[in-house]
């Protein structure tokens, strides 16, 4: 659980930021909604690894909660 948590933190911090300015943070990034592009290359790999690690984290959490309840 600890290893998955640390890996998840590292992968999330390695991802590039999507916001360009403070105004996009205030508007919710609505201007990027229609100009959305698919991630390619390293970004796509980071997104997939993040999703997989997130799923593994939640499965481990549920399994540990189930095992400690018994």
C-alpha positions, 0 to 999 in steps of 0.5 A: 500500500505504501509503495503504491501510494508513493508511486502514485504521488510521483506519477501525478507530480510528473504530469504537466500542468494543464492551466496556463494562467490564473484566469483559467483557474477562475473560469474553470478552464472552459476555454480548453473544453472545445480545444481538447486534444488527446494526450500523446507520447509520454503524457499518455503513458503517465495518464495510463499509469496514473489510472492503473495505480489509482485502481490498484490503490482503491482495490488494495484499500478495500481488500485491507479494510475487508481483511481487517474487519474479520 
